[in-house]
Amino acid sequence: MKKEFIFRGKKLEELTKLNLGEFASLLNARQRRSLKRGLTDQQKILLEKFKKDDKNIKTHCRDMIILPDMVNKTVSIHNGKEFVRLDIMPDMLGHYLGEFMMTRRKVSHHAPGIGATRSSASLSVK
């Protein structure tokens, strides 16, 4: 049996009926202040795409707060090199899109190259 999703005492259906200001009052201080200042032009364009139910949504807007209109939809977020798909789940409400898309990869170092240490200076290039 699947557990019903509840965010700050409200079900997902109730959250979708709230306007932006009422939803902002349920969020943490940083997100509430960000929404109170108003959305940027890029964030407004992205929100319109979600409301139109576009199938292929791509964005560089990593600072967009996940709103109830975005739940159960897919968006491709730019991580600095490529667009990576992200399925937005109800548990992500109130977080930023960039939190779920890592911009850095794990660095794997190999053996030191020529000239990296004093002992490697005497090695032949071949």
N, C-alpha and C positions, 0 to 999 in steps of 0.2 A: 504494500500500500504506500503510495507516494505521499510524502508529508506536504502539507499546504504551506505556501510561502507567505510569510508575514513580515512586513518592514515597519518597525516602530509602531506596532499595533494595528496596522492597516493591511488589508489584502491587496493584491495586485490590481484587481478590478477597481477598487476604491482609489488607488494611487493614480490610475490613468484618467480618472475623472477630475482630479485636482488640477488647478492652474499652476503656473510656474512658481508664483509667490508662496502658495500654500505648501507645495512640495518642498520648497527651499526651507521652510520653517521646520521640516523634519530632519534636515541634514545637519552635519557638523558645522562648526563655525567657519572654517575656511571655504567650504563649498557654498554655504549660505551667503557669505559675503561676496563671493564670486558671482553668484546668480543675481544678487541684489544690485550689483553694479551694472548688470545687463550683459547680454551675449554680444560677442564680437560679430563682425559681418560674416566671417568664415563659419562661425558656430551657427549663425542663423541659416546660412545656406545648407549646412549639414543637417540641421533639424528639419528643414523643408523637405530634403531628400528622404528622410525617414518617414515623414508624414505622407509622402507620395507613394510609399512602398516601392521605391526603386530596388531593382534586383542587384545591381552591381554598384555598390557605394564604395568609393575610394576617398580617403582623406589624409591630409597631413596634420589635421587638427587634433593633436594628442591631448590638448588641455580642455577638451569638452567633457563635461560631467555627464555621466550616464543617467538619462531620464527615463521615466516609465514608458514613454512612446517608443523607445529604442529596444525594449526587451523582446527577446525571441526573434531577433533579426541578425543579419550578418553584415559586417562591415570590414573593409580592407584598410588597415592602418599602416602608414609608412613608418619603418623603423630606422630610416636613415640610408638604407640601401635598396630596399624593395618593399612592396606592399604585402602584408601578411594578413590572412583572413582571421577574423575573430567572431565567434558566435556569442552574442550578448545574452547572458543568463540573468534571472531575477536577483541573484545574490550580488551582482555587480552594481546595483543601484547606488548612486551617490559617489562612486569612485570615478577617477579620470580614465579616459581611454588609454592614455599612455602607460598607466600602471600595469596593463596586461600585455604590453608589447615591449620586450626588452630591446634596447638599442646596442648593447654590447654583447659580444660572444666571449666564451672562455678562451683564454690564450693558452696554447700548448707550445711550450718551448722545446726545442730539440738540442742537439749538440752545438757547442759554440762554433762560430765560423772562423775563418782564417783572420788573424789579427785581433781576435777577441781577447786573447791572453798572451803573455810573453812567451810561453812555450809553443804556441801555435805559429809564431813568427818564423821559427826555424823549419817548419814543415814545407814540403814541396807543394806546389799548386796542383800538380797532377795527383 
